[in-house]
Amino acid sequence: MKKILLIDDDESLRDTIAEVLTLCEFIPITAADGKSGIEKALIERPDLILCDVMMPGIDGYGVLNILSRHPLTKLTPFVFLSGKKESDDLRKGMGMGADDYLVKPFQEIELLQTIDLRLKKSDDLRRSFSSDLNTTEEMPKSATPEGTIKFKNRNKEPYRFKKRHILYTAGQVPSNVYYVVSGKLKEYRFNQEGKELITNIYGAGDFLGYRQVFEQILYTENAQVIEEAELILIPKAEFLELLNHDTQTAKQFIEILSHNLTVKEEKLIKMAYDPLRKRIANGIIEVAEKFSNKRRGYASIEISREDLAHIIGSAQESLIRLLKEFKSEKLIDIEDGRIIILDEERLRTFTDSNLKMTDIIIHKNTNHGQPG
């Protein structure tokens, strides 16, 4: 049975629509305001969202803006419900990515026809996306940008950079694209309070600095070596020439760029809404996927507590406290500063579907919507 989330501050309308949805064998989920609607969307993962435009607190536009950026809900069909006076403003919502709208008062048949249409289109889109994904996964590894760049630059000698070396800083004019042969690097920025936030981590086989060259803009973040690294430097002019003459490589870099931007947006949303316990579990998994080594037969990571806190967006003291809890629960062990992952499956199961509503509410009230 399909789940339909209804977000509306009109209790009578919520009850009426919920009754209709139940009779038509849908599972109705209701929320009285935008904030609780967002939280329920991330926990329940509905198949379609019906959302009022004008609500106290976070209005319908705000709900759409947040959910359309979150990886769990960005493909979920979104239908606005509006009063007649608001119908002229719906161009704004459609421009933001809403799939449809209904003007109140509407007939039951209008509602059900809209739901059926949007669910069908969503199913078709997901099938198409799955087919495209399977085709992409079948592409030979040599067709990746990594293979192309390494081939084009096979005669280039890598440069060695020591730990803590600053590769570039925000506001600097880019002159190279960097390919990581070995080592670890981070990209980071500072918030208004001067707190560091790591936005990307890089290891062998990764590129960095290409977005700024590609878009011909200044660096927007800082890049620093966190473990001695060997990098191949590809001059800006040479990189642009490669893209101009190799459309396949250009296309792949655009796809990587789009993916990385989505990941960044996703990370910021998670920092705003996920409880600290889940953020730390995600942070450990994120680093392990990039840099893990085997120790005692388990995956282990070696990263400073300061850098891990900056990846997660928390205070170092809070991170250390939760790491101790994870250790006592035998999720991890700590040996010579390394974090050894004893139960990766349980760490990965800290998903939104396992969170209680009170966890999110307490987290937001405690942190006032700020990571920490």
FIKEMI-263545 format. One record per residue (C-alpha): residue in one letter; residue number from 1; x, y, z negated. Coordinates in Angstrom, 3 decimals. Each point is the difference from the previous one (the first is absolute). Last residue first. Layout:
% FIKEMI-263545
res	n	X	Y	Z
A	NUM	X	Y	Z
...
***
This chain:
% FIKEMI-263545
res	n	X	Y	Z
G	372	27.007	20.789	-17.322
P	371	-1.946	0.694	3.132
Q	370	-2.483	2.861	-0.291
G	369	-3.794	-0.362	0.032
H	368	-0.358	1.355	-3.507
N	367	2.452	-2.647	-1.227
T	366	-2.093	-1.336	-2.863
N	365	-3.360	0.654	1.623
K	364	1.146	-1.568	3.272
H	363	1.435	-3.115	-1.651
I	362	-3.019	-0.395	-2.289
I	361	-2.355	0.188	2.987
I	360	2.082	-2.451	2.031
D	359	0.260	-2.579	-2.784
T	358	-3.660	0.531	-0.972
M	357	-1.103	-1.121	3.460
K	356	1.804	-3.275	-0.561
L	355	2.744	-0.928	2.399
N	354	0.217	-3.405	1.641
S	353	-1.459	1.141	3.326
D	352	2.549	2.802	0.137
T	351	2.828	-2.501	0.109
F	350	2.371	-1.023	-2.794
T	349	0.097	-3.402	1.696
R	348	3.438	0.732	1.442
L	347	1.621	-0.094	-3.420
R	346	-1.736	-3.307	-0.715
E	345	1.355	-1.505	3.213
E	344	3.523	1.300	-0.618
D	343	0.325	-1.905	-3.268
L	342	3.623	-0.063	-1.191
I	341	1.208	3.141	1.763
I	340	3.499	0.734	-1.305
I	339	0.668	3.684	-0.701
R	338	3.742	0.630	-0.097
G	337	1.575	2.038	-2.798
D	336	2.297	-2.834	-1.036
E	335	-3.027	-2.295	-0.321
I	334	-3.613	1.099	-0.235
D	333	-2.802	-2.539	0.365
I	332	-3.282	0.432	1.773
L	331	-3.619	-1.147	-0.181
K	330	0.715	-1.853	-3.226
E	329	-2.711	1.940	-1.900
S	328	2.704	1.294	-2.372
K	327	2.014	1.108	3.037
F	326	-2.952	1.830	1.532
E	325	-0.552	1.775	-3.320
K	324	3.667	1.014	-0.169
L	323	-0.247	1.291	3.570
L	322	-3.049	1.998	-1.099
R	321	1.965	1.807	-2.731
I	320	2.955	0.626	2.335
L	319	-2.284	1.560	2.612
S	318	-1.700	2.236	-2.553
E	317	3.388	1.271	-1.223
Q	316	1.121	0.676	3.578
A	315	-3.019	2.232	0.578
S	314	-2.031	-1.028	2.994
G	313	-0.144	0.525	3.758
I	312	0.501	-3.628	0.983
I	311	2.991	0.655	2.246
H	310	1.364	2.566	-2.454
A	309	-0.319	-2.483	-2.873
L	308	1.886	-2.582	2.078
D	307	2.733	2.555	0.676
E	306	0.416	0.801	-3.705
R	305	-0.141	-3.650	-1.022
S	304	2.953	-0.581	2.319
I	303	-0.412	-2.672	2.629
E	302	1.123	-3.621	0.209
I	301	-2.754	-2.311	1.105
S	300	-0.497	-3.706	-0.573
A	299	-1.856	-2.762	1.837
Y	298	0.124	-3.231	-1.969
G	297	2.210	-3.097	0.307
R	296	2.177	0.993	-2.956
R	295	0.709	3.206	1.933
K	294	-0.938	0.445	3.645
N	293	0.267	3.433	1.554
S	292	-2.742	2.560	0.667
F	291	0.611	3.229	1.901
K	290	-2.947	1.009	2.147
E	289	-2.824	-2.304	-1.066
A	288	1.320	0.124	-3.564
V	287	-0.219	3.803	-0.024
E	286	-3.667	-0.036	1.010
I	285	-0.802	-2.888	-2.372
I	284	1.501	1.879	-2.966
G	283	-1.838	3.179	1.001
N	282	-3.300	-1.825	0.387
A	281	0.307	-1.462	-3.510
I	280	0.923	3.464	-1.299
R	279	-3.001	1.570	1.728
K	278	-2.306	-2.715	-1.361
R	277	1.046	0.654	-3.604
L	276	-0.142	3.770	0.526
P	275	-3.679	-0.084	0.967
D	274	-0.701	0.695	3.676
Y	273	-1.861	3.143	1.041
A	272	2.412	2.878	0.584
M	271	3.125	-2.085	0.579
K	270	-1.984	-2.282	2.307
I	269	-1.129	3.002	2.035
L	268	3.597	1.219	0.338
K	267	1.143	-3.478	1.067
E	266	-2.726	-0.304	2.638
E	265	0.960	3.352	1.464
K	264	3.621	-1.160	0.205
V	263	-0.974	-3.367	1.510
T	262	-2.126	1.738	2.625
L	261	2.931	2.253	0.923
N	260	2.237	-3.076	0.268
H	259	-2.445	-1.790	2.318
S	258	-0.337	2.994	2.316
L	257	3.790	0.361	0.198
I	256	0.425	-3.715	0.684
E	255	-2.591	0.192	2.800
I	254	1.699	3.085	1.465
F	253	3.345	-1.817	-0.181
Q	252	-1.520	-2.950	1.861
K	251	-1.376	2.220	2.759
A	250	3.361	1.701	0.488
T	249	1.717	-3.412	0.207
Q	248	-2.433	-1.117	2.690
T	247	0.292	3.315	1.865
D	246	3.773	-0.319	0.398
H	245	1.407	2.948	1.949
N	244	-1.357	2.890	-2.081
L	243	0.425	-1.941	-3.246
L	242	3.661	-0.761	0.755
E	241	0.651	3.636	0.954
L	240	-1.537	1.112	-3.293
F	239	2.344	-2.312	-1.932
E	238	3.071	1.161	1.937
A	237	-0.845	3.664	-0.565
K	236	-0.517	-0.559	-3.749
P	235	3.254	-1.881	-0.476
I	234	-0.353	-3.627	-1.171
L	233	1.915	-0.566	-3.221
I	232	0.472	-3.652	-0.951
L	231	-0.114	-0.411	-3.753
E	230	1.909	-2.103	-2.530
A	229	-1.217	0.444	-3.569
E	228	1.229	0.066	-3.582
E	227	-3.122	-0.263	-2.168
I	226	-2.334	2.915	-0.777
V	225	0.918	2.080	3.063
Q	224	-2.029	3.216	0.113
A	223	-2.573	1.553	2.319
N	222	-1.866	3.231	-0.761
E	221	-3.396	0.822	1.433
T	220	-1.664	2.305	2.550
Y	219	2.912	-0.037	2.436
L	218	-0.459	2.736	2.574
I	217	-2.190	-0.607	3.057
Q	216	0.585	-1.317	3.516
E	215	-2.883	-2.520	-0.166
F	214	2.245	-2.927	1.077
V	213	3.044	1.355	-1.804
Q	212	-2.003	0.538	-3.190
R	211	-1.625	-3.416	0.308
Y	210	3.335	-1.707	0.713
G	209	1.676	0.820	-3.317
L	208	-0.003	-3.595	-1.148
F	207	0.283	-3.360	1.689
D	206	-0.170	-3.384	-1.735
G	205	1.842	-3.242	0.819
A	204	1.830	-0.252	-3.321
G	203	-1.782	1.919	-2.762
Y	202	-2.121	3.101	-0.479
I	201	-2.184	1.394	-2.772
N	200	-2.672	2.597	0.641
T	199	-1.978	2.667	-1.868
I	198	2.067	0.196	-3.185
L	197	-1.551	2.665	-2.232
E	196	2.240	2.297	-2.026
K	195	-1.540	2.333	-2.588
G	194	0.807	3.679	0.510
E	193	-3.305	1.172	-1.484
Q	192	-1.265	1.007	3.443
N	191	0.773	-3.466	1.381
F	190	3.409	-1.110	1.238
R	189	0.713	-2.112	3.081
Y	188	1.569	-3.359	0.687
E	187	1.469	-2.225	2.676
K	186	1.982	-2.977	-1.267
L	185	2.921	-2.061	1.194
K	184	1.274	-3.550	-0.451
G	183	2.936	-1.870	1.530
S	182	0.655	-1.602	3.376
V	181	-0.280	0.726	3.725
V	180	-2.472	2.851	-0.499
Y	179	-0.702	1.964	3.202
Y	178	0.086	3.783	-0.324
V	177	-1.376	2.539	2.464
N	176	2.251	3.015	0.339
S	175	0.083	3.818	0.177
P	174	-2.924	1.033	-2.172
V	173	-0.172	3.685	-1.083
Q	172	-0.090	0.211	-3.816
G	171	-3.106	1.225	-1.802
A	170	-0.207	-3.029	-2.293
T	169	3.405	-1.583	-0.546
Y	168	2.167	-2.466	1.904
L	167	2.223	-3.018	-0.616
I	166	0.731	0.784	-3.640
H	165	2.610	-2.511	-1.219
R	164	-1.102	-1.543	-3.305
K	163	1.760	-3.332	0.737
K	162	2.686	0.226	2.648
F	161	-0.559	0.227	3.729
R	160	1.710	-2.209	2.590
Y	159	-0.340	0.953	3.658
P	158	-0.962	-2.679	2.520
E	157	2.081	-0.376	3.185
K	156	-1.892	0.539	3.210
N	155	0.659	-2.463	2.822
R	154	-3.313	-1.844	-0.366
N	153	-1.914	3.289	0.113
K	152	-2.443	-0.755	2.816
F	151	-0.377	-3.599	-1.178
K	150	-0.472	0.987	-3.629
I	149	-2.567	2.614	1.044
T	148	-1.974	-2.453	2.106
G	147	-0.019	-2.796	-2.583
E	146	-1.048	2.348	-2.805
P	145	-2.648	1.612	2.221
T	144	-1.643	-3.444	0.275
A	143	-0.077	-1.899	3.304
S	142	2.758	-2.413	-1.113
K	141	-2.406	-1.376	-2.604
P	140	-2.191	-1.447	2.723
M	139	-3.639	1.171	-0.081
E	138	-2.355	-2.630	-1.481
E	137	-0.751	2.152	-3.039
T	136	-1.289	2.739	2.304
T	135	-2.460	-2.352	1.701
N	134	-1.301	-1.211	-3.357
L	133	-0.469	3.614	-1.097
D	132	-1.915	0.862	3.167
S	131	-2.395	-2.905	-0.614
S	130	-0.502	1.009	-3.621
F	129	-0.713	3.588	1.060
S	128	-2.592	-1.182	2.544
R	127	-1.702	-2.187	-2.594
R	126	0.048	2.897	-2.483
L	125	-1.478	2.366	2.580
D	124	-2.804	-2.421	0.908
D	123	-0.857	-0.480	-3.692
S	122	-0.071	3.773	-0.505
K	121	-2.208	0.492	3.029
K	120	-2.457	-2.594	-1.340
L	119	0.045	1.551	-3.478
R	118	-0.640	3.446	1.486
L	117	-2.970	-1.156	2.067
D	116	-1.577	-2.015	-2.823
I	115	0.349	2.883	-2.471
T	114	-1.453	2.530	2.441
Q	113	-2.936	-2.287	0.831
L	112	-0.631	-0.595	-3.712
L	111	-0.068	3.699	-0.846
E	110	-2.174	0.944	2.946
I	109	-2.420	-2.855	-0.847
E	108	-0.272	1.238	-3.573
Q	107	-1.076	3.411	1.247
F	106	2.036	3.126	-0.647
P	105	-0.532	3.008	-2.260
K	104	2.788	0.966	0.146
V	103	2.285	0.247	3.033
L	102	2.027	-3.120	0.781
Y	101	3.653	0.096	1.059
D	100	2.482	-2.062	1.994
D	99	3.591	-1.261	0.155
A	98	1.673	2.650	-2.151
G	97	3.538	0.772	1.193
M	96	0.833	3.522	-1.145
G	95	-1.523	1.455	3.179
M	94	-3.234	-1.791	-0.833
G	93	0.045	1.644	-3.405
K	92	0.611	3.483	1.387
R	91	-2.624	-0.501	2.668
L	90	-2.320	-0.809	-2.904
D	89	-0.217	3.654	-0.978
D	88	-3.079	0.644	2.138
S	87	-1.795	-2.838	-1.792
E	86	0.414	1.627	-3.409
K	85	-3.336	1.815	-0.094
K	84	-1.772	-3.170	1.149
G	83	1.330	-1.953	-2.963
S	82	2.898	-2.359	0.512
L	81	0.956	-3.677	-0.199
F	80	3.418	-0.669	1.534
V	79	0.960	-3.428	1.353
F	78	3.485	-1.503	-0.444
P	77	1.023	-3.283	1.639
T	76	2.960	-1.519	-1.920
L	75	3.234	0.093	2.028
K	74	1.787	2.423	-2.370
T	73	-1.286	-1.845	-3.065
L	72	2.805	-2.211	-1.333
P	71	2.773	1.934	1.774
H	70	-1.089	3.288	-1.651
R	69	0.008	3.035	2.286
S	68	-3.658	-0.245	1.074
L	67	-0.938	-0.491	-3.655
I	66	1.492	3.309	-1.132
N	65	-1.338	2.246	2.765
L	64	-3.385	-1.735	0.024
V	63	-0.476	0.557	-3.741
G	62	1.087	3.620	0.325
Y	61	-2.459	0.590	2.824
G	60	-2.773	-1.612	-2.029
D	59	0.537	2.346	-2.946
I	58	2.408	-0.548	-2.899
G	57	-1.450	1.772	-3.028
P	56	-3.733	0.482	0.442
M	55	-1.485	-1.506	3.164
M	54	-0.891	1.354	3.434
V	53	0.836	-2.399	2.827
D	52	-1.663	-3.215	-1.182
C	51	1.889	-3.192	0.795
L	50	-0.923	-3.363	1.536
I	49	3.033	-2.297	0.105
L	48	0.310	-3.264	1.944
D	47	1.640	-3.422	-0.531
P	46	0.750	0.817	-3.625
R	45	3.437	-0.396	-1.590
E	44	-1.290	-0.487	-3.574
I	43	2.979	1.496	-1.864
L	42	1.128	2.709	2.422
A	41	-3.561	0.961	0.938
K	40	-1.056	-0.052	-3.654
E	39	2.711	2.518	-0.915
I	38	-0.859	2.267	2.922
G	37	-3.690	-0.078	-0.905
S	36	0.790	0.706	-3.652
K	35	1.739	3.211	1.051
G	34	-2.559	0.950	2.650
D	33	-3.056	-0.167	-2.235
A	32	-2.917	-2.251	-0.990
A	31	1.387	-3.298	1.258
T	30	-1.885	-3.009	1.320
I	29	0.921	-3.465	1.253
P	28	-2.651	-1.805	2.062
I	27	0.566	-3.613	1.117
F	26	-1.816	-0.429	3.329
E	25	-2.733	-2.579	0.485
C	24	-2.557	2.307	1.629
L	23	-2.077	0.072	-3.195
T	22	3.126	1.008	-1.929
L	21	0.719	2.850	2.411
V	20	-3.561	1.339	-0.347
E	19	0.225	-0.111	-3.799
A	18	3.363	1.767	0.009
I	17	-1.454	2.672	2.304
T	16	-2.868	0.714	-2.399
D	15	2.178	-0.060	-3.138
R	14	2.593	2.341	1.500
L	13	-2.705	2.360	1.263
S	12	-1.530	0.257	-3.484
E	11	3.409	0.540	-1.602
D	10	0.943	2.869	2.305
D	9	3.761	0.493	-0.572
D	8	0.880	-2.138	3.012
I	7	2.723	-2.531	0.824
L	6	-1.390	-3.234	1.471
L	5	2.449	-2.885	0.488
I	4	-1.240	-2.817	2.243
K	3	1.307	-3.545	-0.473
K	2	-0.633	-2.558	2.740
M	1	-1.231	-3.465	-0.920
***
